Amino acid sequence: MGGKKPKTMMTDQDVAMAKAISLVMPETFHGLCTWHIRQNALRHVNHLYQKSSRFGLDFEACIDLHEDEGEFLNAWNSLLVEHNILEGSWLHTIFQLKEKWAWTYVRKTFTVSHPGFFKYIH
């Protein structure tokens, strides 16, 4: 890359990769690929998809739709309440990384302009 480092890198949640990026390219934004987040959601909270067809729509909206942080946080809290999601759920864990995947945060850094883009490259 001619000595230049990327402004943005999108990966899965691999811990070793995250550590390497922060050490070697600390100025690079490390985002989480939403395709992987969706796949992990199917694995970790599949029971919520099975219980309510609404869950998938609500979760997708949290990932892709909200540009305003307040709207995102309200939608996320509604998701937790409406679907009776308890502490300790995988969703609470992924929320801690929201600045790396939620459109409201990721859109502020240089990346592909459409939030759903990564759904289509896998």
DSSP file (Angstrom, degrees, kcal/mol; ACC not computed):
  #  RESIDUE AA STRUCTURE BP1 BP2  ACC     N-H-->O    O-->H-N    N-H-->O    O-->H-N    TCO  KAPPA ALPHA  PHI   PSI    X-CA   Y-CA   Z-CA
    1    1 A M    >         0   0    0      0, 0.0     3,-1.6     0, 0.0     0, 0.0   0.000 360.0 360.0 360.0  20.5    0.0    0.0    0.0
    2    2 A G  T 3   -     0   0    0      1,-0.3     3,-0.1     0, 0.0     0, 0.0   0.831 360.0 -56.1  64.3  32.5    3.0    2.3   -0.5
    3    3 A G  T 3  S+     0   0    0      1,-0.3     2,-0.3     0, 0.0    -1,-0.3   0.405 108.4 125.7  80.1  -3.9    3.6    2.8    3.2
    4    4 A K    <   -     0   0    0     -3,-1.6    -1,-0.3     1,-0.0     0, 0.0  -0.659  51.5-143.2 -89.7 145.5    0.1    4.0    3.8
    5    5 A K        -     0   0    0     -2,-0.3    20,-0.0    -3,-0.1    -1,-0.0  -0.806  27.7-100.9-103.9 147.8   -2.2    2.4    6.3
    6    6 A P        -     0   0    0      0, 0.0     3,-0.1     0, 0.0    -1,-0.1  -0.315  15.5-142.6 -66.3 149.4   -5.9    2.0    5.8
    7    7 A K  S    S+     0   0    0      1,-0.2    22,-3.0    21,-0.2     2,-0.4   0.801  87.0  24.5 -76.8 -30.3   -8.3    4.4    7.4
    8    8 A T  E     -a   29   0A   0     20,-0.2     2,-0.4   101,-0.1    -1,-0.2  -0.994  59.3-174.2-139.4 140.4  -10.8    1.6    8.1
    9    9 A M  E     -a   30   0A   0     20,-2.8    22,-2.6    -2,-0.4     2,-0.5  -0.992   9.8-160.5-132.8 128.7  -10.6   -2.1    8.6
   10   10 A M  E     +a   31   0A   0     -2,-0.4     2,-0.2    20,-0.2    22,-0.2  -0.935  25.9 151.9-108.8 127.0  -13.7   -4.2    8.9
   11   11 A T  E     -a   32   0A   0     20,-2.2    22,-3.4    -2,-0.5    25,-0.1  -0.773  45.5 -94.2-137.1-178.9  -13.3   -7.7   10.5
   12   12 A D        -     0   0    0     -2,-0.2    -1,-0.2    20,-0.2    22,-0.1  -0.093  61.2 -80.2 -82.1-164.1  -15.2  -10.3   12.5
   13   13 A Q  S    S+     0   0    0     20,-0.1     2,-0.3    19,-0.1    19,-0.1   0.059  72.1 151.4 -91.6  26.8  -14.8  -10.3   16.3
   14   14 A D     >  -     0   0    0      1,-0.2     4,-2.2     2,-0.1     5,-0.2  -0.430  37.1-152.8 -63.1 121.0  -11.5  -12.1   16.3
   15   15 A V  H  > S+     0   0    0     -2,-0.3     4,-2.4     1,-0.2     5,-0.2   0.897  92.8  51.2 -65.0 -43.1   -9.6  -11.0   19.4
   16   16 A A  H  > S+     0   0    0      1,-0.2     4,-2.5     2,-0.2    -1,-0.2   0.899 110.7  49.3 -62.7 -40.5   -6.1  -11.6   18.0
   17   17 A M  H  > S+     0   0    0      2,-0.2     4,-2.6     1,-0.2    -1,-0.2   0.922 110.3  50.5 -64.4 -44.4   -7.0   -9.5   14.9
   18   18 A A  H  X S+     0   0    0     -4,-2.2     4,-2.2     1,-0.2    -2,-0.2   0.914 112.0  47.5 -60.0 -43.4   -8.4   -6.7   17.0
   19   19 A K  H  X S+     0   0    0     -4,-2.4     4,-1.9     2,-0.2    -1,-0.2   0.922 111.9  49.8 -64.7 -44.2   -5.2   -6.6   19.1
   20   20 A A  H  X S+     0   0    0     -4,-2.5     4,-3.0     1,-0.2     5,-0.5   0.912 110.5  49.9 -61.9 -43.4   -2.9   -6.7   16.1
   21   21 A I  H  X S+     0   0    0     -4,-2.6     4,-2.4     1,-0.2     7,-0.3   0.927 111.2  48.6 -62.1 -44.6   -4.8   -3.8   14.4
   22   22 A S  H  < S+     0   0    0     -4,-2.2    -1,-0.2    -5,-0.2    -2,-0.2   0.836 117.6  41.9 -66.7 -31.2   -4.6   -1.7   17.5
   23   23 A L  H  < S+     0   0    0     -4,-1.9    -2,-0.2    -5,-0.2    -1,-0.2   0.914 124.9  31.8 -79.7 -45.1   -0.9   -2.4   17.9
   24   24 A V  H  < S+     0   0    0     -4,-3.0    -3,-0.2     1,-0.2    -2,-0.2   0.835 136.0  21.8 -84.9 -34.6    0.3   -2.1   14.3
   25   25 A M    ><  +     0   0    0     -4,-2.4     3,-2.0    -5,-0.5    -1,-0.2  -0.525  65.5 163.1-133.3  66.2   -2.2    0.5   13.0
   26   26 A P  T 3  S+     0   0    0      0, 0.0    -1,-0.1     0, 0.0    -4,-0.1   0.745  77.6  55.7 -61.9 -22.4   -3.5    2.4   16.0
   27   27 A E  T 3  S+     0   0    0     -3,-0.1     2,-0.4     2,-0.1    -5,-0.1   0.529  87.9  97.8 -86.7  -4.9   -4.8    5.3   13.8
   28   28 A T  S <  S-     0   0    0     -3,-2.0     2,-0.4    -7,-0.3   -20,-0.2  -0.683  78.5-123.8 -85.4 132.5   -7.0    2.9   11.8
   29   29 A F  E     -a    8   0A   0    -22,-3.0   -20,-2.8    -2,-0.4     2,-0.8  -0.637  22.1-153.5 -74.0 125.5  -10.6    2.5   12.7
   30   30 A H  E     +a    9   0A   0     -2,-0.4     2,-0.2   -22,-0.2   -20,-0.2  -0.880  19.3 179.5-104.6 104.9  -11.4   -1.1   13.4
   31   31 A G  E     -a   10   0A   0    -22,-2.6   -20,-2.2    -2,-0.8     2,-0.5  -0.641  27.0-118.0-100.7 161.6  -15.1   -1.8   12.7
   32   32 A L  E     -a   11   0A   0     68,-3.4     2,-0.3    -2,-0.2   -20,-0.2  -0.865  29.4-115.7-102.1 131.3  -17.0   -5.1   13.0
   33   33 A C     >  -     0   0    0    -22,-3.4     4,-1.7    -2,-0.5     3,-0.3  -0.456  16.8-148.3 -65.1 123.4  -18.5   -6.6    9.9
   34   34 A T  H  > S+     0   0    0     -2,-0.3     4,-2.5     1,-0.2     5,-0.2   0.747  95.2  64.4 -70.8 -22.0  -22.3   -6.6   10.3
   35   35 A W  H  > S+     0   0    0      2,-0.2     4,-2.1     1,-0.2    -1,-0.2   0.938 105.7  45.1 -62.6 -44.3  -22.6   -9.7    8.2
   36   36 A H  H  > S+     0   0    0     -3,-0.3     4,-2.8     2,-0.2    -2,-0.2   0.882 110.9  53.6 -65.9 -38.1  -20.6  -11.6   10.9
   37   37 A I  H  X S+     0   0    0     -4,-1.7     4,-2.4     2,-0.2    -1,-0.2   0.924 109.0  49.0 -62.4 -43.0  -22.7   -9.9   13.6
   38   38 A R  H  X S+     0   0    0     -4,-2.5     4,-2.0     2,-0.2    -2,-0.2   0.915 112.1  48.4 -62.3 -42.5  -25.9  -11.1   12.0
   39   39 A Q  H  X S+     0   0    0     -4,-2.1     4,-1.5     1,-0.2    -2,-0.2   0.906 112.1  49.0 -64.7 -41.1  -24.4  -14.7   11.7
   40   40 A N  H  X S+     0   0    0     -4,-2.8     4,-3.1     1,-0.2     5,-0.3   0.868 107.7  55.1 -66.1 -35.8  -23.4  -14.6   15.3
   41   41 A A  H  X S+     0   0    0     -4,-2.4     4,-2.9     1,-0.2    -1,-0.2   0.923 105.6  52.0 -62.4 -43.0  -26.8  -13.4   16.3
   42   42 A L  H  < S+     0   0    0     -4,-2.0     4,-0.3     1,-0.2    -1,-0.2   0.860 115.7  42.3 -60.7 -34.0  -28.4  -16.4   14.6
   43   43 A R  H  < S+     0   0    0     -4,-1.5     3,-0.2    -5,-0.1    -2,-0.2   0.902 123.5  34.0 -77.8 -42.8  -26.1  -18.6   16.5
   44   44 A H  H  < S+     0   0    0     -4,-3.1    46,-0.2     1,-0.2    -3,-0.2   0.807 132.8  22.0 -88.9 -31.7  -26.3  -17.0   19.9
   45   45 A V  S >X S+     0   0    0     -4,-2.9     3,-1.5    -5,-0.3     4,-1.1  -0.091  73.3 132.1-129.4  36.2  -29.9  -15.7   20.1
   46   46 A N  H 3>  +     0   0    0     -4,-0.3     4,-2.4     1,-0.3     5,-0.2   0.828  68.5  67.2 -56.8 -32.8  -31.7  -17.9   17.6
   47   47 A H  H 3> S+     0   0    0      1,-0.2     4,-2.0     2,-0.2    -1,-0.3   0.820  97.3  53.7 -59.6 -30.2  -34.4  -18.6   20.1
   48   48 A L  H <> S+     0   0    0     -3,-1.5     4,-1.8     2,-0.2     7,-0.3   0.879 108.3  48.5 -72.7 -37.2  -35.4  -14.9   19.9
   49   49 A Y  H  < S+     0   0    0     -4,-1.1    -2,-0.2     1,-0.2    -1,-0.2   0.900 114.0  47.6 -64.3 -40.6  -35.7  -15.2   16.1
   50   50 A Q  H  < S+     0   0    0     -4,-2.4    -2,-0.2     1,-0.2    -1,-0.2   0.863 111.9  49.7 -68.9 -36.4  -37.8  -18.3   16.6
   51   51 A K  H  < S+     0   0    0     -4,-2.0     2,-0.4     1,-0.2    -1,-0.2   0.841 123.4  17.8 -73.5 -34.7  -40.0  -16.7   19.2
   52   52 A S    >X  -     0   0    0     -4,-1.8     3,-0.8    -5,-0.1     4,-0.6  -0.973  51.3-155.1-146.6 125.4  -40.9  -13.6   17.3
   53   53 A S  H 3> S+     0   0    0     -2,-0.4     4,-0.8     1,-0.2     3,-0.2   0.734  99.6  65.0 -66.6 -20.2  -40.7  -12.6   13.7
   54   54 A R  H 3> S+     0   0    0      1,-0.2     4,-2.6     2,-0.2    -1,-0.2   0.791  85.5  71.0 -72.3 -29.8  -40.4   -9.0   15.0
   55   55 A F  H <> S+     0   0    0     -3,-0.8     4,-3.0    -7,-0.3     5,-0.2   0.927  96.5  50.0 -56.5 -48.6  -37.1   -9.6   16.7
   56   56 A G  H  X S+     0   0    0     -4,-0.6     4,-2.5     1,-0.2    -1,-0.2   0.896 112.0  47.8 -58.3 -42.3  -35.2   -9.9   13.4
   57   57 A L  H  X S+     0   0    0     -4,-0.8     4,-2.1     2,-0.2    -1,-0.2   0.915 113.6  47.3 -64.9 -43.2  -36.7   -6.7   12.1
   58   58 A D  H  X S+     0   0    0     -4,-2.6     4,-1.8     2,-0.2    -2,-0.2   0.908 113.4  47.8 -65.2 -42.2  -36.0   -4.8   15.3
   59   59 A F  H  X S+     0   0    0     -4,-3.0     4,-1.7    -5,-0.2    -2,-0.2   0.919 110.8  51.2 -65.8 -43.6  -32.4   -6.1   15.4
   60   60 A E  H  X S+     0   0    0     -4,-2.5     4,-2.7    -5,-0.2     5,-0.4   0.899 107.7  53.6 -59.1 -41.5  -31.8   -5.2   11.8
   61   61 A A  H  X>S+     0   0    0     -4,-2.1     4,-2.0     1,-0.2     5,-0.9   0.896 106.4  52.5 -61.7 -39.9  -33.1   -1.7   12.4
   62   62 A C  H  <5S+     0   0    0     -4,-1.8    42,-0.3     1,-0.2    41,-0.3   0.871 114.1  43.5 -64.1 -35.7  -30.6   -1.3   15.3
   63   63 A I  H  <5S+     0   0    0     -4,-1.7    40,-2.1    39,-0.2    -2,-0.2   0.940 131.5  13.1 -72.9 -47.7  -27.7   -2.3   13.0
   64   64 A D  H  <5S+     0   0    0     -4,-2.7    -3,-0.2    38,-0.1    -2,-0.2   0.702 114.6  54.9-109.4 -23.6  -28.6   -0.3    9.9
   65   65 A L  T  <5S+     0   0    0     -4,-2.0     2,-0.6    -5,-0.4    -3,-0.1   0.812  76.8  84.1 -96.9 -29.7  -31.2    2.4   10.3
   66   66 A H      < +     0   0    0     -5,-0.9    38,-0.2     1,-0.2    -1,-0.0  -0.643  33.5 170.6 -91.1 119.7  -30.5    4.9   13.0
   67   67 A E        +     0   0    0     -2,-0.6     2,-0.4    36,-0.1    -1,-0.2   0.774  66.6  73.5 -88.4 -30.4  -28.2    7.8   12.2
   68   68 A D  S  > S-     0   0    0      1,-0.1     4,-2.3     2,-0.0     5,-0.2  -0.708  76.1-142.0 -88.8 132.2  -28.9    9.6   15.5
   69   69 A E  H  > S+     0   0    0     -2,-0.4     4,-2.9     1,-0.2     5,-0.2   0.890 101.8  53.3 -60.8 -40.7  -27.3    8.1   18.6
   70   70 A G  H  > S+     0   0    0      2,-0.2     4,-2.4     1,-0.2    -1,-0.2   0.909 109.2  48.6 -61.7 -42.4  -30.4    8.9   20.7
   71   71 A E  H  > S+     0   0    0      2,-0.2     4,-2.6     1,-0.2    -1,-0.2   0.915 112.1  49.8 -62.8 -42.9  -32.7    7.1   18.3
   72   72 A F  H  X S+     0   0    0     -4,-2.3     4,-2.8     2,-0.2    -2,-0.2   0.946 111.6  47.4 -60.7 -48.7  -30.3    4.1   18.2
   73   73 A L  H  X S+     0   0    0     -4,-2.9     4,-2.5     1,-0.2    -2,-0.2   0.894 113.1  48.8 -63.1 -39.9  -30.2    3.9   22.0
   74   74 A N  H  X S+     0   0    0     -4,-2.4     4,-2.4    -5,-0.2    -1,-0.2   0.921 112.8  47.9 -63.5 -43.6  -34.0    4.2   22.3
   75   75 A A  H  X S+     0   0    0     -4,-2.6     4,-2.3     2,-0.2    -2,-0.2   0.903 112.2  49.6 -64.3 -40.9  -34.4    1.5   19.7
   76   76 A W  H  X S+     0   0    0     -4,-2.8     4,-2.2     2,-0.2    -2,-0.2   0.933 111.6  47.8 -64.3 -45.8  -31.9   -0.8   21.4
   77   77 A N  H  X S+     0   0    0     -4,-2.5     4,-2.3     1,-0.2    -1,-0.2   0.896 111.6  50.9 -63.1 -38.9  -33.6   -0.4   24.8
   78   78 A S  H  X S+     0   0    0     -4,-2.4     4,-3.2     2,-0.2     5,-0.3   0.900 107.3  54.3 -63.3 -40.4  -36.9   -1.1   23.2
   79   79 A L  H  X S+     0   0    0     -4,-2.3     4,-1.6     1,-0.2    -2,-0.2   0.931 110.5  45.9 -57.4 -47.2  -35.5   -4.2   21.6
   80   80 A L  H  <>S+     0   0    0     -4,-2.2     5,-2.8     2,-0.2    -2,-0.2   0.917 118.6  41.1 -63.6 -44.3  -34.3   -5.4   25.0
   81   81 A V  H ><5S+     0   0    0     -4,-2.3     3,-1.4     3,-0.2    -2,-0.2   0.954 114.8  48.7 -70.8 -50.9  -37.6   -4.6   26.8
   82   82 A E  H 3<5S+     0   0    0     -4,-3.2    -1,-0.2     1,-0.3    -2,-0.2   0.792 119.2  39.2 -63.1 -28.8  -40.0   -5.8   24.0
   83   83 A H  T 3<5S-     0   0    0     -4,-1.6    -1,-0.3    -5,-0.3    -2,-0.2   0.257 108.0-122.9-107.3  11.8  -38.2   -9.1   23.6
   84   84 A N  T < 5 -     0   0    0     -3,-1.4     2,-0.6     1,-0.2    -3,-0.2   0.907  40.9-177.4  51.4  52.4  -37.6   -9.6   27.3
   85   85 A I      < -     0   0    0     -5,-2.8    -1,-0.2    -6,-0.2     2,-0.1  -0.733  12.2-146.5 -89.4 122.6  -33.8   -9.9   26.9
   86   86 A L    >   -     0   0    0     -2,-0.6     3,-1.4     1,-0.2     6,-0.2  -0.422  25.8 -86.0 -88.3 158.9  -32.0  -10.6   30.2
   87   87 A E  T 3  S+     0   0    0      1,-0.2    -1,-0.2    -2,-0.1     3,-0.1  -0.260 113.3  40.2 -54.6 148.7  -28.6   -9.5   31.4
   88   88 A G  T 3  S+     0   0    0      1,-0.3    -1,-0.2    -3,-0.1    -2,-0.0   0.337  82.7 135.9  90.3  -7.9  -25.9  -11.8   30.3
   89   89 A S  S X> S-     0   0    0     -3,-1.4     4,-1.3     1,-0.1     3,-1.1  -0.343  71.0-112.8 -68.5 154.3  -27.3  -12.3   26.8
   90   90 A W  H 3> S+     0   0    0      1,-0.3     4,-2.5   -46,-0.2     5,-0.2   0.822 117.1  65.7 -54.4 -32.1  -25.0  -12.2   23.8
   91   91 A L  H 3> S+     0   0    0      1,-0.2     4,-1.7     2,-0.2    -1,-0.3   0.847  97.6  52.1 -63.3 -34.1  -26.8   -9.0   22.9
   92   92 A H  H <> S+     0   0    0     -3,-1.1     4,-1.0    -6,-0.2    -1,-0.2   0.877 110.2  49.8 -68.3 -36.2  -25.5   -7.2   26.0
   93   93 A T  H >< S+     0   0    0     -4,-1.3     3,-0.6     1,-0.2     4,-0.4   0.932 111.6  46.2 -66.7 -46.5  -22.0   -8.3   25.0
   94   94 A I  H >< S+     0   0    0     -4,-2.5     3,-1.4     1,-0.2    -1,-0.2   0.821 104.2  63.4 -68.9 -29.5  -22.3   -7.0   21.4
   95   95 A F  H >< S+     0   0    0     -4,-1.7     3,-2.0     1,-0.3    -1,-0.2   0.855  92.1  64.2 -61.5 -34.0  -23.8   -3.8   22.6
   96   96 A Q  T << S+     0   0    0     -4,-1.0    -1,-0.3    -3,-0.6     3,-0.2   0.717 105.5  45.8 -62.4 -19.0  -20.5   -3.0   24.4
   97   97 A L  T X  S+     0   0    0     -3,-1.4     3,-2.7    -4,-0.4     4,-0.4   0.138  75.3 124.3-106.0  17.4  -18.9   -2.9   21.0
   98   98 A K  G X>  +     0   0    0     -3,-2.0     4,-2.4     1,-0.3     3,-1.4   0.769  63.8  65.0 -54.5 -32.4  -21.6   -0.7   19.4
   99   99 A E  G 34 S+     0   0    0      1,-0.3    -1,-0.3    -3,-0.2    -2,-0.1   0.661 101.9  52.3 -66.2 -13.2  -19.2    1.9   18.3
  100  100 A K  G <4 S+     0   0    0     -3,-2.7   -68,-3.4   -69,-0.1    -1,-0.3   0.533 127.3  12.2 -98.5  -8.6  -17.6   -0.7   16.0
  101  101 A W  T <4 S+     0   0    0     -3,-1.4     2,-0.2    -4,-0.4    -2,-0.2   0.618  91.7 100.3-139.9 -29.9  -20.8   -1.8   14.2
  102  102 A A    >X  -     0   0    0     -4,-2.4     4,-2.6    -5,-0.2     3,-2.0  -0.482  68.0-132.7 -72.7 132.4  -23.9    0.4   14.7
  103  103 A W  H 3> S+     0   0    0    -40,-2.1     4,-2.1     1,-0.3     5,-0.2   0.816 102.5  67.1 -53.9 -35.7  -24.5    2.7   11.8
  104  104 A T  H 34 S+     0   0    0    -42,-0.3    -1,-0.3   -38,-0.2   -35,-0.2   0.807 116.7  26.1 -58.1 -29.0  -25.0    5.7   14.0
  105  105 A Y  H X4 S+     0   0    0     -3,-2.0     3,-1.4    -7,-0.3    -2,-0.2   0.832 119.9  53.3 -98.7 -45.6  -21.3    5.4   15.0
  106  106 A V  H >< S+     0   0    0     -4,-2.6     3,-1.9     1,-0.3    -3,-0.2   0.813  96.6  67.7 -65.3 -31.6  -19.7    3.7   12.0
  107  107 A R  T 3< S+     0   0    0     -4,-2.1    -1,-0.3    -5,-0.3     4,-0.2   0.713  89.5  67.0 -63.0 -18.5  -21.1    6.3    9.5
  108  108 A K  T <  S+     0   0    0     -3,-1.4    -1,-0.3    -5,-0.2     2,-0.3   0.562  96.8  62.9 -80.7  -7.9  -18.8    8.9   11.1
  109  109 A T  S <  S-     0   0    0     -3,-1.9     2,-0.5    -4,-0.2  -101,-0.1  -0.732 103.5 -83.8-112.4 164.4  -15.7    7.2    9.8
  110  110 A F  S    S+     0   0    0     -2,-0.3     2,-0.3  -103,-0.1   -81,-0.1  -0.549  76.4 118.8 -70.5 117.6  -14.5    6.6    6.3
  111  111 A T  S    S-     0   0    0     -2,-0.5     2,-0.0    -4,-0.2  -102,-0.0  -0.932  73.1 -48.6-160.7 179.2  -16.2    3.4    5.1
  112  112 A V        -     0   0    0     -2,-0.3     5,-0.1     1,-0.1     6,-0.1  -0.393  56.6-129.9 -58.3 137.7  -18.6    2.1    2.4
  113  113 A S  S    S+     0   0    0      3,-0.0    -1,-0.1     4,-0.0     3,-0.0   0.740  85.1  71.4 -72.5 -24.2  -21.5    4.5    2.5
  114  114 A H  S >  S-     0   0    0      1,-0.1     3,-1.8     2,-0.0     4,-0.3  -0.824  70.3-147.6 -99.2 126.2  -24.4    2.1    2.7
  115  115 A P  T 3  S+     0   0    0      0, 0.0     3,-0.4     0, 0.0   -81,-0.2   0.758  96.5  53.9 -62.8 -25.6  -24.8    0.2    6.0
  116  116 A G  T >> S+     0   0    0      1,-0.2     3,-1.6     2,-0.1     4,-0.5   0.435  77.5 102.5 -88.2   2.4  -26.1   -2.9    4.4
  117  117 A F  G X4 S+     0   0    0     -3,-1.8     3,-1.8     1,-0.3     4,-0.4   0.878  74.7  56.4 -52.8 -45.1  -23.2   -3.3    2.1
  118  118 A F  G 34 S+     0   0    0     -3,-0.4     3,-0.4     1,-0.3     4,-0.3   0.645  92.6  70.6 -70.0 -13.7  -21.5   -6.0    4.1
  119  119 A K  G <4 S+     0   0    0     -3,-1.6    -1,-0.3     1,-0.2     3,-0.2   0.791 103.4  44.2 -65.5 -26.0  -24.5   -8.2    3.9
  120  120 A Y  S << S+     0   0    0     -3,-1.8    -1,-0.2    -4,-0.5    -2,-0.2   0.467  97.7  67.5-104.2  -3.2  -23.8   -8.7    0.2
  121  121 A I              0   0    0     -3,-0.4    -1,-0.2    -4,-0.4    -2,-0.1   0.510 360.0 360.0 -97.4  -2.4  -20.1   -9.4    0.0
  122  122 A H              0   0    0     -4,-0.3    -1,-0.2    -3,-0.2    -2,-0.1   0.420 360.0 360.0-101.3 360.0  -20.1  -12.8    1.8
